[in-house]
Amino acid sequence: MSIKDNIDDLKKDMKDYDAMLLAVTKTHGVDKIMEVYNYGLRDFGENKVQELLDKKDELPDDINWHLIGHLQTNKVNKIVGEIRLIHSVDSLKILKKINNRAKKLSIVQDCLLQINISKEESKSGFYEEDIEDIINQAKELENVKIRGLMTMAPNTEDVSVIRSCFKGLKKIFDNLSNLSYNNIEMEYLSMGMTHDYKIALEEGANIIRVGSKIFGKRMYKNVR
């Protein structure tokens, strides 16, 4: 199927939901990204800072870039101010470093807190029991704005496990929505990828991060 056909299929699946389709461009070149752009999508996600910045330089300025992969401390200064949304804030250290960089640039950087809802050792993110403390510290950081939460479900075929994770994050999201802080606003719930986006939508996601369902199999050479 063509990229156009793939996007049409996704839009059919999303027609009953108010959600953003975030096209994950990991390992895909600018030509394929332009196919998606020309079909109307403007929100694109990358896992790696340098790959994002390289592609950003070659693609139209009206693209909204999202960083969805782990952010290393030594890459913070490169990415803050360059993108719409950092999905993967997984430690207080990273959040404070983002805030410090944004302060130097006199901007406010939008972020999501990555929650390790399944408590898998292989995944980054805050545990549920840490969230209250993180929020209490984040509310004092004037140059970041927490716009919501992100998670990745376990890599399993067990739909009940995936659904339970998404349902758990939605509950946390709803509870945090009752808070009133200047720089914390639960607007985005980023969860669901190619293999589980339908479940995520059913459980309340309003950003789904989709790569291979749009682009096909990943490319590993000549991505530029």
N, C-alpha and C positions, 0 to 999 in steps of 0.2 A: 504494500500500500504506500501511497505517496504521503509526504508530510502534510499536505492539505487534507487528505482523507483521514489521517491520524488525528489532526486537530478537530476536524468535523465530528469524529467519533467522541472525542473528549467533551466537546461542547454539548453534544446530546446527553452525555452522562451528567453534565453539570447544569442542565437547563432548569432544574428545579431548586437550585442552590445559589445563594449569593456568595460566590467564592472567586478568588483570583487564581488563574492558571499561570503558574510560574514555570517557565520552560528552562530546564536544567541543561546547560550547554557543555558540561564536563566532557572534555576530549573532542568536542565537535568543532569544526572549522568555521570561519566567518561566512563562507558561502552557504552552508546549511543554515546558519543562524539567520542570514538574510532571507532565506526562503520563509522562515517562520515570521520574521519581521514583516515581510511583504504581505503576509496573510493576516496581519493586524495585531499580533502580540507585541507588547512593549515591556513586559517584565521578564527578565532573564536572571538565572541563578548560576553561580560558579562555586566550586569547592575550594579552589586555590587562588590566593591573592594575586600572584603574578600572572597567572593565566587570565584572570578577570581583567586586570589592567591592560594586558597586551591586546585583548579583544576589544576592550572599551575604546582604545585608541583608533581602531580600524572600523568601528561601527557607528551608526548614527547617534547623535547627541541626545535624542529624545528617548533612548532606552533607559529604563529603570533597572539598575543593577542591584542584585542581592547577593551577599556572601552567605552561603549555606554550609560551608565546611568549617572545620576547626580553625580558629584564628590563633596563630602563634603570637607571643608578645612582641617579637622582633618585626612583625609585619603590621602592627597596629598603625604606626605612623604613616605607612603607605596607603592604607585603605580608608581611614577616617576622612570623611568629607568627599569621598569619591563615589559613594554609592547611596542608594536609597535606604537600604535596611540591612543590618547585620543580624542574621537569624541565630547565630551560634555562640552567643555569650554564655560560656560554661564555667566561669569562675569569677569571683569578686576581683581578683587581681587584674583580669582582662578588662572588666567593666571600669575599674578605676583608671587603667591606662588609656582606654578609649575616652573617658571623661577628660583626662589631662590633655590629650592631644586635641580634642574638640575645643577645649578652653583656649588653647594657644591659637587655634584657627578662628576663634570667636563664632563658633557654630554650635548647634545641638545635633548630635548624632542619634538617629533612631535605631533602636536595638530590640531584639527579642531575647528572652531568657530561655536557654536550652534546658529542658527538664528530662532527666533520665528516669522516666516514669517506671520503667521495667527493672531498674537497678542492675543492669547488665554491666559487668566489669569492662567489657569491650567498648562501651559507649561513654561519651563525655556527657556532662550536664549535672545540674543540681538535683539532689534527691528531694522528694516532696517535703520531708521534715526540715530541710534547710531553707525553704522558700521564705518563711516569715523573717528570718534573720537577714537574708539577702535583700528583701524588700525594704526592711528598716534601714539598711545601709545605702541602698540605691536611691532612696528618696532624698538623700542629702547631696547627691551628685547633680549639679545644675546644668551640665553640658551633655548629658545623655537623657534620652527619653525612652522609657520602657514601653513599647507599644504592644506587647503581648508575649506569647509563649510559643515554643517550638519543641517537637519531639520526633524521635524515630522509633517506630514499633519494632519488636523483635523480628528477626528474619526467620519466620516460621510459616508453615502452611495452616496452622491452627487459627482459624478465623476468630474463635472465641477469645484467644489470648490477645490478638491484635485489637479486637473491639474493646476489650477490657482496658487496655492501655490508653486508647483514644478517649474512651468514656471517662477514665480517671483524670486525664489532662483537662478535659472540658469542665469537669467539676471544679478543679483548681482554678481554671480560667474564670469561671462564673463567680467563685468566691472572691477572687482578687478584683473583680469588676465592681465590687461594692466599696472598694477603698477610694479615698479622695486625696490624691497627691498631685502636685503640679506636673511632675515629670513621670508619672506612672498612669498609663491608660490602657486597659485591656481592649485593644482593637483587633489585633490579628492573632489567629490561632493557626499556626503553620504545622500541619501534620498530614501525612499521606504521600506516598510516592507511586511509581508506576504499578507496583504489585498490590497496593492496598488503598489507593486513593478513593475508591468507591465506599469503602468502610469509613474512611476518614470523613468524607462528606456527610455520610449518614449520622456521624457522631459529632458534627458541628464544626469541622474545619472550614476556615474561610480563605486559606491559602493551601493549595496542593502543589507539591514540587515534582514535576514530571519530566523525565528525560527520555528514556528509550521508547516510551509509548509515543513520543513525538518524533524523535530523530532516528529511531532504529538503533541497531547495535552500536556500541561505543567504538570510536576510532582511537587508535593508539599511536599513529604516526601521521606526520604532516597535518597536524590540527590547524596550523595557521593557513 
